Amino acid sequence: MISSFRTRKLVNSFVLLALLALPSYAQTLDEARQAYDQERYEEALTMLETIVKADRKNADAFLLLGQAALRLDNLEKAAWALEKAVSLDKEFLGAYVQLGFLYEKMKHPGKAAKAWQKALAFALDKETKELAQKHLDNLR
């Protein structure tokens, strides 16, 4: 039988090895953002799927995953990722704007209007407020 001390030491060693094997989230997210910015959407999507599997609370990663999926016309995945982003950060303006565009594209005017209403509520600048209001007016 293994002693309690030895068991803890063994578990700690495994945890340390697991942490060392994980990629740096910031670096990986930056790499995914760079791939996205260079229009390498498939590559960005693959990186982002790995990131969100390891960090289920990274709203920024879910936003970028949603944007990449939208660029690849994977609308269901985009909706899932963007909805996850706003569930993690209830005031995530960028995710609400993307959801507004996405739901318009998916022909879901009710959902689009809700997203644009949230965007309007959280927008701080005049340009974003006008964009949200324009889309709300067009949905009526």
N, C-alpha and C positions, 0 to 999 in steps of 0.2 A: 504494500500500500504506500502511495506517495504521500509525503507529509504536506500539511497545509501550506507551509512556507515554500516548499518546492513547487507545489501546484501553482501558487501565485506567481512565482518567478517564471515558470514555464508559460503561463498565460500572458504575463507582461512581455515576455520575449516575442510571442506570436503577435501581440498587438503592435509592438515596435516594428517588427518586420512588415506587417500589413501597412502601417503608416508610411514606412519608407518606400513601399512599392507604389503608393498612390501618387499620381501626378500632382504637380502644384496647380491648384484650381485657378488661381489668378493667371498664371502663365498659359494654361490650357484654354481658359476663357478668352484671353487676349489672342491666342492663336486662332480660335474659332471665329472671333470677331474679324480678325485679319482675313481669314479665308472668305468670310461673308462679304467683307468690303471689296475683295478681289473677285467677287461673283463666282466663287467656288462653293456653291450652295450645298452640293452633295457632301463634300468634305466637311463643311461647317456643321451640317446636320449630324453627321456621324460623330464628330467630336462632341457636339452638344448633347447628344443622346447619352454618351458615356458620362459626361459631367453631371447631368441631372439624375442619372442612376446612382451616382456616388453622393450627390448633394441634393436631396429632394426639397430643400428650402431655398434654393438659389433663384430668386425671382428674375434676376437679370439673365441668367442662362435660359430660363423658360421663355422669356421674351424673345431672345435671339433665336432660339429653336423655333418658336412660332413664326418669326419673320422668314427664316430659311425655308421652313415647310411651305409657307405661303408662296415664296418665290418659285418653289418646285411644284406648285399647284396641288400640294397635298393638304387640302383644306381641312379635313377632319383632324389631322395631326396638328395643324396650325391652331385650330380652335381649342383643342385639348391643352396645348402648351400655353396659349395666351390666357385661357381661363385659369390654369394653374398659377400663372404669374400674378393675376389679380387676386387669387385666393390667398396668396402669400403676402401680398402687399396691396391692401384695399384702396390705396391712393396712388397706384402706379399709372400715372397719366399716359406714358408711352404705350403700355399694354392696352389701355382702353381705346386709344386712337387706332391701334392696329386691329383691335376687335371690331371697331366700327367699320373700318374698311373691309375686313374679312366677312362680316355678316352681311354687308351690302352685296359683296360679290357672291355670297352663298344664297342670296335672295331671302334673307331672314330679317325683314324690316323691323320687327318688334325688338329682336335682340340687338340689331344695329342701333336703334334709337336709344335703348338702355345704355349701350356702350358710349354713345356720343353724349348722352346726358351726364354720365360719370366724367367723361373727358371735360365737358364744359364746367362741371363743378370743381374739378381739380386744376384746371388751367390757370396759370398765373399771368401769362402774357396775352396781349390783345390778339395776336395772330392765331394762336391756338383756340382761343375763345370764338373768334370769327369762323374758323374752320369747322369747329364742332357745331356752332349755330347754323351754318350753311347746310351741313349734312342733315341736321335735325329738320330744318325747314324743307329740304328736298324729300325727306321721308314722310312728311305729312300730306 
